[in-house]
Amino acid sequence: MNKYIIHGGRPLFGEVTISGAKNAAVAIIPAALLVDGVCRIENIPQISDVTLFFSILDELGARVRVLNQHAVEIDCRTVRSTHPSYDMARRIRASYYLLGALLGRFGEATVAMPGGCNFGVRPIDQHVKGFRAMGAEVTEGNFVHAAARGGRLSGANVYMDVVSVGATMNIMMAAVLADGTTTIENAAKEPHIVDLANFLNSMGADIKGAGTDSIRIKGVERLSGGTYCIIPDQIEAGTYMAAVAATGGQLLIRNIIPKHMDCISAKLMEMGVTVEEQDDTMLIRRSGPLQRANVKTLPYPGFPTDMQPQITVALCLAQGTSLVTEGVWNNRFKYVEELRRMGAQIQVDGRVAVVEGVTQLTGAPVQACDLRAGAALVIAGLAAQGETELTQVQYIERGYEDLVGKLRQLGADIRVEEIPEPEETEAHIC
């Protein structure tokens, strides 16, 4: 186990290159199960969730060959099992994507309910609704078991009762090899949904409308191999933007798609941060005081829920009172108590946080409770006066590639320390 030691109060200066999108990679890698051939996937982020998915595919019988730091070849023609390891599947939130991929390819799947970050219940009712509409029988418990009648799914019209990124992607995967045409109405529109559709289309799928609220998937007989490059990570880029907002300084962010950043850029500019976009780079600068703002998280193209903790830290240092409303999850303010230890003035009432700006934060021992909350506490530590000791950093390493190394290159005083394992003692015999 590791912890981060941060000495704050330093503005960030320099350049940072954004890695492949975590939220796209954790869907595209299991989607390789649908491919009857070899697929090469590039711009893969080096994060623990990706490493775990490679282990799951390997256990199922796939051949996974690492080509370099950010590229891999996956051959799923040798996969025979449709029941991933309980222990491994439970450790990753995105394990439910294995349901859609295995069900679509083999007509059945048995997958443990997902784990990952704990900031609210993760109902899969919309996933199940889609599978059942396509002719699957689904039973739920510690495992979800789904089996297509006759061994193959059939196209159907699926209306999502709520906008769900996970269900949209899962139903899309299940539908690509189904008989007939599937239409997903009220679909989510996030960039990683478009990326998954583009990956599947590059392998021979017939998907139209990804990025709109109506997606049409015409089933095909098989997907063949090919090469695909994952998009840059919108949330990683946004996290560095929020870090500059909180600490001050100037940062050139490379390897981004500026259009994906609009929802984040607009709010930071409202707060007094300078944002200059070019083809695939963005210059972020903050030299003056931060201004208050109201933020409400919404499905894309609204402000992303995965950026809510990070921008809240910046608002802690803004002049005036800000309101942060969580429009996606029920319980995503667990990290607020940790920020209070550092001097933040925040009151939470249900899904709304009232943030009173303070002149400075002070370093303290704090603990990450999920991936994005952990990133937010890193930002708080970078902006605070004194030393911050951050534990439970394994959450952060699920979704950020070399966060400490990248921040050190920007002038941050942050290091990793190993937490000693408690010494084992001999059992006392009465």
HELIX and SHEET records of a PDB file:
HELIX    1   1 LYS A   22  ALA A   31  1                                  10    
HELIX    2   2 ALA A   32  LEU A   34  5                                   3    
HELIX    3   3 SER A   48  LEU A   60  1                                  13    
HELIX    4   4 TYR A   86  ARG A   90  1                                   5    
HELIX    5   5 ARG A   93  TYR A   96  5                                   4    
HELIX    6   6 TYR A   97  PHE A  106  1                                  10    
HELIX    7   7 ASP A  125  ALA A  133  1                                   9    
HELIX    8   8 ARG A  149  GLY A  151  5                                   3    
HELIX    9   9 VAL A  165  ALA A  175  1                                  11    
HELIX   10  10 PRO A  191  SER A  202  1                                  12    
HELIX   11  11 GLN A  234  THR A  247  1                                  14    
HELIX   12  12 PRO A  258  GLU A  270  1                                  13    
HELIX   13  13 THR A  305  MET A  307  5                                   3    
HELIX   14  14 GLN A  308  CYS A  316  1                                   9    
HELIX   15  15 VAL A  336  ARG A  341  1                                   6    
HELIX   16  16 LEU A  371  ALA A  383  1                                  13    
HELIX   17  17 GLN A  394  GLU A  397  1                                   4    
HELIX   18  18 LEU A  403  GLN A  409  1                                   7    
SHEET    1   A 4 PRO A 365  GLN A 367  0                                        
SHEET    2   A 4 GLU A 387  THR A 391  1                                        
SHEET    3   A 4 ASN A   2  HIS A   7 -1                                        
SHEET    4   A 4 ASP A 413  GLU A 418 -1                                        
SHEET    1   B 4 LEU A  12  THR A  17  0                                        
SHEET    2   B 4 GLY A 249  ARG A 254  1                                        
SHEET    3   B 4 THR A 281  ARG A 286 -1                                        
SHEET    4   B 4 THR A 274  GLU A 277 -1                                        
SHEET    1   C 4 ARG A  63  ASN A  68  0                                        
SHEET    2   C 4 ALA A  71  ASP A  75 -1                                        
SHEET    3   C 4 VAL A  38  GLU A  42 -1                                        
SHEET    4   C 4 GLY A 226  CYS A 229  1                                        
SHEET    1   D 3 GLU A 108  ALA A 112  0                                        
SHEET    2   D 3 PHE A 143  ALA A 148 -1                                        
SHEET    3   D 3 ALA A 136  GLU A 140 -1                                        
SHEET    1   E 4 ASN A 157  TYR A 159  0                                        
SHEET    2   E 4 THR A 181  GLU A 185  1                                        
SHEET    3   E 4 SER A 214  LYS A 218 -1                                        
SHEET    4   E 4 ASP A 206  LYS A 208 -1                                        
SHEET    1   F 4 ASN A 294  LYS A 296  0                                        
SHEET    2   F 4 THR A 321  THR A 325  1                                        
SHEET    3   F 4 VAL A 352  GLU A 356 -1                                        
SHEET    4   F 4 GLN A 345  ASP A 349 -1                                        
END                                                                             
